[in-house]
Amino acid sequence: MSYDKIEKTKGTLIQHGPSNDRVYLMKCNKRDPKISLKLVEEIAEKQDYGKIFAKIPAEYEEIFKENDFDVEARVPRFFNGKQDGLFLSKYRDENRASINEKRIDHIIETARSKETLRGPSINHQVRELGFSDTKEITEIYRQVFDSYPFPIFEEAYIKECLDSHVRMFGIEESGELVSIASCEIDFNSENVEMTDFATIPKARGNGYAHSLLHSMDQEMKEAGIKTAYTIARAASPAMNITFSKSGYEFSGTLKNNTDISGQIESMNVWYRKL
């Protein structure tokens, strides 16, 4: 299986490749955002990607808008609890911008209609995972996802993440790990992406994702992180409901953005101040 590349150059962190058919500006050059803008434009043209996706501080909004980027999601106080964060996209393939808005709107409305829970619905035992769990972690991901934008099926990648900027949590049944999720932390910007939720088929329907998210919110708050967010599959009622019930606010839809479970899907952005 091939994965998109992650590269750091000219003060810019990017991910790109044919799997997602896009270039993703993950971190922008702070001194001169035009350097990052030019870089992703050049890569997209050279590789003929259908989409350019960027996550930037709001202060660079006009620079990107002047170059035909549109804001798809806005997260208040995303950077260090102060400056808003923007998720913007530019479509080189016009078909890529076409989505089933009615279906997505229905899922969002359904998620918002659910009662907000201040704690886990059931007191599941959540524990933090470590290097000794990586084999089980990758086995769970293989059961749940047909494809993923990062190499989560490889133990070496999981260990690398755990050793740098990721904390993982899980729930067991009779000593078997059955449900997992990750906190992908940006310590410099004091925000965290709640991601990589996966529960094996036989253990679904027990509210494990909600319990994991509640514990992760508490852990990140204690760690001094100011804003939590997620990029959830727009077509998944369960995950959108999980975040809405946990007090997260919807902020926008990223159209046909991510290769996950065998196809490119639209993603919803939800956020919460911790």
Sequence and secondary structure as in RCSB ss.txt:
>XXXX:A:sequence
MSYDKIEKTKGTLIQHGPSNDRVYLMKCNKRDPKISLKLVEEIAEKQDYGKIFAKIPAEYEEIFKENDFDVEARV
PRFFNGKQDGLFLSKYRDENRASINEKRIDHIIETARSKETLRGPSINHQVRELGFSDTKEITEIYRQVFDSYPF
PIFEEAYIKECLDSHVRMFGIEESGELVSIASCEIDFNSENVEMTDFATIPKARGNGYAHSLLHSMDQEMKEAGI
KTAYTIARAASPAMNITFSKSGYEFSGTLKNNTDISGQIESMNVWYRKL
>XXXX:A:secstr
    EEEEETTEEEEEETTTTEEEEEE  SS HHHHHHHHHHHHHHHT SEEEEEEEGGGHHHHHTTT EEEEEE
EEEETTTEEEEEEEEESSGGGG   HHHHHHHHHHHHHS   SS SS   EEE  GGGHHHHHHHHHHH S  SS
 TT HHHHHHHHTTTEEEEEEEETTEEEEEEEEEEETTTTEEEEEEEEE GGGTTS HHHHHHHHHHHHHHHTT 
 EEEEEEETT HHHHHHHHHTT EEEEEEEEEEEETTEEEEEEEEEEE 
